């Protein structure tokens, strides 16, 4: 990642007087927003190549469960909207939890995971599990005890 010199405009008054400070930081621009972490979609995709569907010996990227268009950033938060393999995918909840787990472990960032609207019969319930810390932690612990987390996620 390149070191980028950028100028922050802290304030502009009607007389065009500005207070400007220059800083150096690593990062990038995405959709008009600066990401100081330098975290790129390609890095997220690389992490997700190590998350495998429990039913198939393929990654969530290879199965097109997640692609670059499904990734966005909100400041330092990573947002993932994924598509399960079918509307009744019995592993949809596990896959979402493993995506969140892998990205948080590898990047140290907050990750928000949700199903793409209309892609799963139990969308609302599964999205609640991903967003509620206790339910998510319980799901991760069950995956760990069953050996699924170790078998399907490499962090």
C-alpha positions, 0 to 999 in steps of 0.5 A, a space after each residue: 500500500 502506498 503512502 498517500 499525502 492528503 489534505 483535510 479541509 477542516 472548515 471553510 467560511 463564507 470568506 473562503 478562509 480555510 484551515 488546512 492541515 496536511 498529514 500522511 497516512 496509508 489507505 485508499 479512497 473508496 466511493 469518495 471516502 478515505 479508509 485509513 486502514 488501507 483495507 481493500 476488497 481484494 484483501 477481504 476476498 483473500 480472507 474469504 477464500 479460506 472460508 469453506 462451505 460445510 457441504 461443499 469442498 469450495 470456498 464462499 468466493 468460489 461458490 459465489 456466496 460472496 463477491 466483490 460487489 457484496 463487500 462495502 465499508 462504513 468507516 472502519 466497519 466491513 459490511 458483507 451481504 451474502 447469498 446462500 447456495 439456495 433459499 433453503 440452504 441449511 448451512 446459511 447461518 453457519 456460513 454467515 457466522 464463519 464469514 464474520 468470524 474469519 474477517 474479524 479474526 484476520 482484520 481486527 475490524 468490526 464486521 457486519 454480515 447479512 443475507 442479501 434480501 430475499 435470498 433465504 427463507 429464514 433471512 430475518 432470523 439468521 440476520 438477527 443471529 449475525 447481529 446479536 453478540 450473544 447469539 453469534 457467540 453461541 453459534 461460533 461456540 457450537 461450530 467450534 465444539 462440532 469441529 466445523 469451525 476448524 475444518 471450514 475456516 483458516 485464519 
